[in-house]
Amino acid sequence: MKIVILDAKAVNGGDLSWEEFEKYGCVEVYDSTPGDLTSKRIANADIVYTNKTVLDRNIILQAENLKFIGVLATGYNVVDINAAKEKNIVVSNIPTYGTMAVAQAAIALLLEITNRVGLHSDAVSKGAWLEPAPWCFTLAPILQLEGKTMGIIGYGRIGKATGRIAQALGLNVIAYSPSAQGDNIVSLDEIYRLSDIIMLHCPQNEKTYKMINDGTIAKMKDGVIIVNNSRGGLIDESALRRGLDSNKIYAAGLDVVDSEPMKKHNPLLGAERCFITPHISWQPYECRKKLMDIAVDNLKAFLQGSPQNVVS
């Protein structure tokens, strides 16, 4: 059986092993795969793993031997699920592997906004605190979180984990989720109207695409903080830039953008008080190790006739 891993470097920079996959077939590992080489590389594959390499309808229909697609991520929009169904190809994803790491990263973005650790550390490293400097100085406002309201859009595993950390910091947490219940569950309009900080922890789909836009920003408090390490398409980036430039939005912390890697014309490049990291919330070693372990378990379950984490 032939197993092809199309973009290994996305999840494994060399600190993990693919040996477990080799127990189930002949494994071909590619660090990355350009779009024009995808069909050629999976032409005779029975099993294909992808993280960000697109498997569109044409590619899937041309892969005559393909029986199983493993997505090395939670999101599976890189795979044409309908085409996979037509060919009875099972598609499995990794539904949960980094809950606490992603919550931690969301809070890290928030704390960078409120405490500006990087800004002040860089200044000290460059000599700004050497004698005869004052005994302390600030280069930007330092904000206290206690007593403020955090609104979390998407209250699944990650949203709840973020909420627990926020409560430990003294924040009042409210949340919006179509499927959740509880005293702190409110409407989406109430999230926009009441929140000092808005955290996005929801999937990207037709209902949520560009849900943060000029209209919804207008409903928010002046000086709101927005943090998104879920999916970049949740935010209309031009609208976010306008909100930052007008000071309607105090700051934004992002680990994702609509098109990754960023394009030169992205309106958020150079925006003041916009903190962007390169999609690294899920990158701790422990998370990637768990991801690969689950990917192997998904393959084993499929070969035993009881596929798990199926999204097709």
Protein Blocks (a to p, Z undefined) as FASTA:
>chain_A
ZZddfblmlmogoiacfklmmmnoccdddfbacfklmmmmmmmacbdcdfklccdfklmm
mmmmbmbdcdfbfblklpcfklmmmnopacdddfbfclmmmmmmmmmmmmmmmnommmmm
mmmmnopmgccbdfbdcfbdcddfehpacddehjafklmmmmmmmmmnopacddddfkbg
cjklccfklmmmmpmbdcdfbdcdfklgokbcfklmmmpcehiacddffbfklpcfklmm
mmmmnomambdcdfbdfbdcddfklmkgopahiacdehillmpmklmmmmmmmmmmmmmm
mmnopaghiaZZ
